[in-house]
Amino acid sequence: MKIWYKGWRPALVLILLFIVWEVSCRLFEIPKWLLPSPSQIWLEGAAGWSNYHHHLTSTIGLTILGFLIGASVGIAVAVGLHLIPKLREAIYPIIILSQNIPIIVLAPLLVIWFGFGILPKVIVITLVCFFPITVAALDGFRQTSSELMHYMKMAGATKKQIFWKLEWPYALPSIFSGLKISATYSVMGAVISEWLGAKEGIGVYMTLASSSFRTDRVFVAIFLIMILSLVFFALIVSMERMIVKWKPKGDGKRRD
């Protein structure tokens, strides 16, 4: 009930936006190939299900695979950099620099190096996903309560016990924040990777529609991508509510 109560305002804004869009297209008689109306996009989406449902399935599978690998890599890198400070000092700046390389430029190189199989596509999604998770996890580890840390050390806790019983639980809310960001990025990464020469996927469907001037189908693909992103985001939020039943109040001092 709270979700519906909080979500009626953005839903109302979207409805008003679609109404303005529809009225403008009809009033100014905008050609369908230039800017289709929402009703035309809806009709194409409903009538063309048989044309793109296998593309949608392919993109979902690729997104899930890439996200799982990217999330695993991101968490593993964050844990390694947190537990080995000297490694963090050496690697963390390089990780930041790696995010300045445009994926759309790097993608063709991955095709040259690894071919047209699934590997370059998974690498693209992994590169898009792991950075937000790594940064969020490292920030979560640094927010561990200094008082509790001092208490556990006084009690004779080992580094392993401190990590799993204190630092990891404190970092979970931050980790899920990174996962929510990466969940939306993973869909975008999957679509970009499908532009590299895939045989099916929403990216392929969008490319074919664009080259044939089927603007309505391009908008269908755009809305599918948006819906997929929202669904993955909602799934991560649901997992967070099941796993993180508490959150630190943030009164602990940050540790460098």
C-alpha positions as CSV (number, residue, x, y, z in Angstrom):
1,M,0.0,0.0,0.0
2,K,2.9,2.4,0.8
3,I,4.3,1.9,-2.7
4,W,1.0,2.8,-4.3
5,Y,0.6,5.8,-2.0
6,K,4.0,7.1,-2.9
7,G,3.9,6.2,-6.6
8,W,0.7,7.9,-7.6
9,R,2.4,11.3,-8.3
10,P,5.0,10.0,-10.8
11,A,2.3,7.9,-12.4
12,L,0.2,10.9,-12.8
13,V,3.0,12.9,-14.4
14,L,3.6,10.0,-16.8
15,I,-0.1,9.9,-17.7
16,L,-0.1,13.6,-18.3
17,L,3.1,13.4,-20.4
18,F,1.5,10.7,-22.6
19,I,-1.7,12.7,-23.0
20,V,0.3,15.8,-24.1
21,W,2.4,13.6,-26.5
22,E,-0.8,12.0,-28.0
23,V,-2.6,15.3,-28.4
24,S,0.5,17.0,-30.0
25,C,1.0,14.2,-32.5
26,R,-2.7,14.4,-33.6
27,L,-3.0,18.2,-33.5
28,F,0.2,18.9,-35.5
29,E,-0.2,15.7,-37.7
30,I,3.3,14.6,-37.0
31,P,4.3,11.7,-39.4
32,K,4.5,8.3,-37.8
33,W,8.0,7.7,-39.1
34,L,9.2,11.0,-37.4
35,L,7.4,10.7,-34.0
36,P,4.7,8.1,-33.4
37,S,2.0,8.7,-30.9
38,P,1.8,6.6,-27.7
39,S,-1.3,4.9,-29.1
40,Q,0.6,3.9,-32.2
41,I,3.5,2.6,-30.2
42,W,1.1,0.6,-28.0
43,L,-0.6,-0.9,-31.0
44,E,2.7,-1.9,-32.5
45,G,3.9,-3.4,-29.2
46,A,0.8,-5.5,-28.9
47,A,0.6,-6.6,-32.5
48,G,4.4,-7.2,-32.9
49,W,4.9,-9.4,-29.9
50,S,5.7,-12.4,-32.1
51,N,8.4,-10.3,-33.8
52,Y,10.4,-9.3,-30.7
53,H,9.5,-11.7,-27.8
54,H,12.6,-13.9,-28.6
55,H,14.7,-10.7,-28.7
56,L,13.4,-9.8,-25.2
57,T,14.1,-13.3,-23.9
58,S,17.7,-13.1,-25.2
59,T,18.3,-9.7,-23.6
60,I,16.9,-10.9,-20.3
61,G,19.2,-13.9,-20.2
62,L,22.3,-11.9,-21.2
63,T,21.4,-9.2,-18.6
64,I,21.1,-11.7,-15.8
65,L,24.3,-13.5,-16.7
66,G,26.3,-10.2,-17.0
67,F,24.8,-8.7,-13.9
68,L,25.6,-11.8,-11.7
69,I,29.2,-11.9,-13.0
70,G,29.6,-8.1,-12.7
71,A,28.2,-8.1,-9.1
72,S,30.4,-11.0,-8.1
73,V,33.5,-9.2,-9.5
74,G,32.5,-5.9,-7.9
75,I,32.1,-7.4,-4.5
76,A,35.2,-9.5,-4.7
77,V,37.3,-6.5,-5.8
78,A,35.8,-4.4,-3.0
79,V,36.6,-7.0,-0.3
80,G,40.1,-7.4,-1.7
81,L,40.9,-3.7,-1.7
82,H,39.4,-3.3,1.8
83,L,41.3,-6.1,3.4
84,I,44.6,-5.2,1.7
85,P,45.1,-1.4,2.0
86,K,48.3,-1.3,0.0
87,L,46.5,-3.0,-2.9
88,R,43.7,-0.4,-2.6
89,E,46.3,2.4,-2.9
90,A,47.7,0.8,-6.0
91,I,44.6,-0.4,-7.8
92,Y,41.8,2.0,-6.9
93,P,43.0,4.9,-9.0
94,I,43.3,2.5,-12.0
95,I,39.7,1.4,-11.5
96,I,38.6,5.0,-11.5
97,L,40.5,5.7,-14.7
98,S,39.0,2.6,-16.4
99,Q,35.6,4.2,-16.1
100,N,36.7,7.1,-18.2
101,I,37.0,4.8,-21.3
102,P,33.7,5.0,-23.2
103,I,32.1,1.5,-23.5
104,I,30.9,2.2,-27.0
105,V,34.6,2.7,-28.0
106,L,35.9,-0.3,-26.1
107,A,33.2,-2.6,-27.5
108,P,34.6,-3.0,-31.0
109,L,38.0,-3.8,-29.6
110,L,36.5,-6.6,-27.5
111,V,35.0,-8.1,-30.7
112,I,38.4,-8.0,-32.3
113,W,40.0,-9.7,-29.3
114,F,37.3,-12.2,-28.4
115,G,35.2,-12.6,-31.5
116,F,31.4,-12.4,-31.8
117,G,30.5,-14.9,-29.1
118,I,28.9,-14.2,-25.7
119,L,32.3,-13.4,-24.0
120,P,32.7,-9.8,-25.2
121,K,29.1,-9.1,-24.4
122,V,29.5,-10.4,-20.8
123,I,32.7,-8.3,-20.5
124,V,30.8,-5.2,-21.5
125,I,28.1,-5.7,-18.9
126,T,30.6,-6.6,-16.3
127,L,32.6,-3.4,-16.9
128,V,29.4,-1.4,-16.6
129,C,28.2,-3.1,-13.4
130,F,31.2,-3.8,-11.2
131,F,32.3,-0.2,-10.6
132,P,29.2,1.1,-8.7
133,I,29.2,-2.0,-6.6
134,T,32.9,-1.7,-5.8
135,V,32.7,1.9,-4.8
136,A,29.5,1.5,-2.8
137,A,30.9,-1.6,-0.9
138,L,34.2,0.2,-0.1
139,D,32.2,3.2,1.2
140,G,30.1,0.8,3.3
141,F,33.1,-0.8,4.9
142,R,34.5,2.6,5.8
143,Q,31.2,3.5,7.6
144,T,31.6,0.7,10.1
145,S,31.1,2.0,13.7
146,S,34.5,2.8,15.2
147,E,33.0,2.2,18.7
148,L,31.9,-1.4,17.8
149,M,35.2,-2.0,16.1
150,H,37.1,-0.9,19.2
151,Y,34.9,-3.1,21.3
152,M,35.5,-6.2,19.2
153,K,39.2,-5.7,19.2
154,M,39.1,-5.3,23.0
155,A,37.1,-8.6,23.1
156,G,39.9,-10.4,21.2
157,A,38.0,-10.9,17.9
158,T,40.1,-11.9,14.9
159,K,40.2,-10.0,11.6
160,K,38.0,-12.7,10.1
161,Q,35.4,-12.3,12.8
162,I,35.5,-8.6,12.6
163,F,34.9,-8.6,8.9
164,W,32.0,-11.1,8.8
165,K,30.3,-10.1,12.0
166,L,30.7,-6.3,11.9
167,E,32.1,-4.8,8.7
168,W,30.1,-7.0,6.2
169,P,26.7,-6.4,7.9
170,Y,27.4,-2.6,8.1
171,A,28.3,-2.6,4.4
172,L,25.2,-4.5,3.2
173,P,23.0,-1.4,2.8
174,S,25.7,0.3,0.7
175,I,26.3,-2.9,-1.3
176,F,22.6,-3.0,-2.2
177,S,22.7,0.6,-3.2
178,G,25.4,-0.3,-5.7
179,L,23.5,-3.3,-6.8
180,K,20.4,-1.2,-7.6
181,I,22.5,1.1,-9.7
182,S,24.2,-1.7,-11.5
183,A,20.8,-3.5,-12.1
184,T,19.7,-0.6,-14.3
185,Y,23.1,-0.3,-15.9
186,S,23.1,-4.0,-16.8
187,V,20.2,-3.7,-19.1
188,M,21.9,-0.8,-20.9
189,G,25.1,-2.7,-21.1
190,A,23.3,-5.7,-22.6
191,V,21.7,-3.6,-25.3
192,I,25.1,-2.0,-26.1
193,S,26.8,-5.4,-26.3
194,E,24.1,-6.6,-28.7
195,W,25.1,-3.9,-31.1
196,L,28.4,-5.7,-31.5
197,G,27.0,-8.2,-33.9
198,A,24.5,-10.4,-32.0
199,K,21.9,-12.4,-33.8
200,E,19.1,-11.6,-31.4
201,G,18.3,-9.2,-28.6
202,I,16.5,-5.9,-28.0
203,G,19.6,-4.1,-29.3
204,V,19.4,-6.1,-32.6
205,Y,15.6,-5.4,-32.8
206,M,16.2,-1.7,-32.3
207,T,19.0,-1.6,-34.9
208,L,16.8,-3.3,-37.5
209,A,13.8,-1.0,-36.7
210,S,16.0,2.1,-37.0
211,S,17.5,1.1,-40.3
212,S,14.1,0.5,-41.8
213,F,12.7,3.8,-40.4
214,R,10.2,1.9,-38.1
215,T,10.3,4.6,-35.4
216,D,7.3,3.0,-33.6
217,R,9.3,-0.2,-33.2
218,V,12.3,1.8,-31.9
219,F,10.1,3.3,-29.2
220,V,8.8,-0.2,-28.4
221,A,12.4,-1.2,-27.8
222,I,13.0,1.8,-25.7
223,F,10.0,1.2,-23.5
224,L,11.0,-2.5,-23.1
225,I,14.4,-1.4,-21.9
226,M,12.9,1.0,-19.4
227,I,10.5,-1.7,-18.1
228,L,13.3,-4.3,-17.8
229,S,15.4,-1.8,-15.8
230,L,12.5,-1.1,-13.5
231,V,11.8,-4.8,-13.0
232,F,15.4,-5.6,-12.1
233,F,15.6,-2.6,-9.8
234,A,12.4,-3.7,-8.0
235,L,13.8,-7.2,-7.6
236,I,17.0,-5.9,-5.9
237,V,14.8,-3.7,-3.7
238,S,12.8,-6.8,-2.7
239,M,16.0,-8.7,-1.9
240,E,17.3,-5.9,0.2
241,R,14.1,-5.8,2.3
242,M,14.4,-9.6,2.9
243,I,18.1,-9.6,3.7
244,V,18.8,-6.3,5.3
245,K,16.3,-6.1,8.1
246,W,18.2,-3.5,9.9
247,K,20.3,-0.5,8.8
248,P,23.0,1.3,10.8
249,K,21.9,4.7,11.9
250,G,25.1,6.3,10.7
251,D,26.3,7.5,14.1
252,G,29.6,5.7,13.7
253,K,32.6,7.6,12.6
254,R,34.1,6.9,9.2
255,R,37.4,5.0,9.1
256,D,40.0,5.7,6.4
